[in-house]
Amino acid sequence: MDLKIAARMTAVLALGAAMTAAFMALRGDGSQDASSPRSAHPGGEPAGAELARCRNIGMAAIADEVCRRAWAQNRRRFLRPAQPATPNAIPSIEKDQSRLLPLQPSMPQEDQRRPNTVTL
């Protein structure tokens, strides 16, 4: 029995070591060289560079016409009304009547006519 427990512990430790090695290999060392294809501003926004420049120049951006256009384009991009989705075909709203149970009254009709009083 002790041999089985030792084998399981060894397997768990080996699996943990393998997972740690794989994680470290995928993570990399964190250094980026100049030939890296990554950009400083991920996302591919063309106006992102202009917005960053306007942010960096501070209060002078208020008078800059390029900054005004970049801000207007950014507002239009985020504040435009959502376009309604047009379905290709209108789905049928009819229910499958074969699965429904027929309606039955909860009380028989004759019991509904009698008053709820007890006579002695």
C-alpha positions in Angstrom: 0.0 0.0 0.0 2.9 2.4 0.8 4.3 1.8 -2.7 1.1 3.0 -4.3 1.0 6.2 -2.3 4.7 6.9 -3.1 4.0 6.3 -6.8 1.0 8.7 -6.7 3.0 11.4 -4.9 5.8 11.0 -7.5 3.3 11.3 -10.4 1.8 14.5 -8.9 5.2 16.1 -8.3 6.3 15.2 -11.9 3.0 16.7 -13.3 3.5 19.9 -11.2 7.1 20.2 -12.4 6.0 19.7 -16.0 3.2 22.3 -15.7 5.6 24.8 -14.1 8.2 24.3 -16.9 5.5 24.7 -19.6 4.2 27.9 -18.0 7.7 29.4 -17.7 8.5 28.5 -21.4 5.3 30.1 -22.6 5.6 33.2 -20.5 9.1 34.0 -21.8 11.6 36.3 -20.2 9.6 39.5 -20.6 12.2 41.4 -22.6 11.2 42.8 -26.0 13.8 43.7 -28.6 13.4 46.6 -31.2 12.6 44.1 -34.0 9.4 43.0 -32.2 6.3 43.4 -34.4 4.2 44.6 -31.5 3.1 48.2 -31.5 3.1 50.5 -28.5 -0.7 50.9 -28.7 -2.3 47.5 -29.5 -5.8 47.5 -31.0 -5.0 49.0 -34.4 -6.9 52.2 -33.9 -5.7 54.8 -36.4 -6.8 57.7 -34.3 -5.1 56.3 -31.2 -1.8 58.0 -32.0 -3.5 61.3 -32.5 -5.5 61.0 -29.3 -2.3 60.1 -27.4 -0.5 63.2 -29.0 -3.4 65.4 -28.0 -3.3 64.0 -24.4 0.4 64.7 -24.2 0.3 68.3 -25.3 -2.1 69.2 -22.6 -4.2 72.4 -22.7 -2.7 73.4 -26.1 -4.8 70.6 -27.6 -8.0 72.7 -27.2 -6.8 75.1 -29.9 -5.3 72.4 -32.1 -7.6 71.6 -35.1 -6.2 68.1 -35.6 -7.1 67.3 -32.0 -10.6 68.6 -32.4 -11.1 66.3 -35.5 -9.7 63.3 -33.6 -12.0 63.9 -30.7 -15.0 64.3 -32.9 -14.2 61.1 -34.8 -13.7 59.3 -31.4 -17.1 60.6 -30.2 -18.8 59.5 -33.4 -17.3 56.0 -33.1 -18.5 55.5 -29.5 -21.8 57.5 -29.5 -23.3 56.5 -32.9 -26.7 54.9 -32.6 -26.7 51.1 -32.8 -27.9 49.8 -36.2 -30.9 47.5 -35.9 -30.3 44.0 -37.0 -32.6 42.9 -39.9 -33.3 39.2 -39.8 -33.3 37.3 -43.1 -36.5 35.5 -42.3 -39.3 36.3 -39.8 -39.6 33.4 -37.4 -43.0 31.8 -36.9 -44.6 32.7 -33.6 -47.1 29.9 -33.7 -46.9 27.3 -30.8 -46.9 23.6 -31.3 -50.5 22.8 -30.2 -49.9 19.1 -30.2 -47.9 19.2 -27.0 -50.5 21.3 -25.0 -53.0 19.7 -22.7 -56.7 20.5 -23.2 -58.0 23.0 -20.7 -60.0 21.5 -17.9 -61.8 23.5 -15.2 -60.4 23.1 -11.7 -63.8 22.6 -10.2 -66.8 20.9 -11.7 -69.5 23.2 -13.0 -72.2 22.0 -10.5 -70.0 22.8 -7.5 -69.6 26.4 -8.7 -73.3 27.0 -8.5 -73.7 25.9 -4.9 -73.1 28.4 -2.1 -70.3 27.7 0.3 -72.6 27.5 3.4 -73.3 24.4 5.4 -77.0 23.7 6.2 -78.1 21.6 9.2 
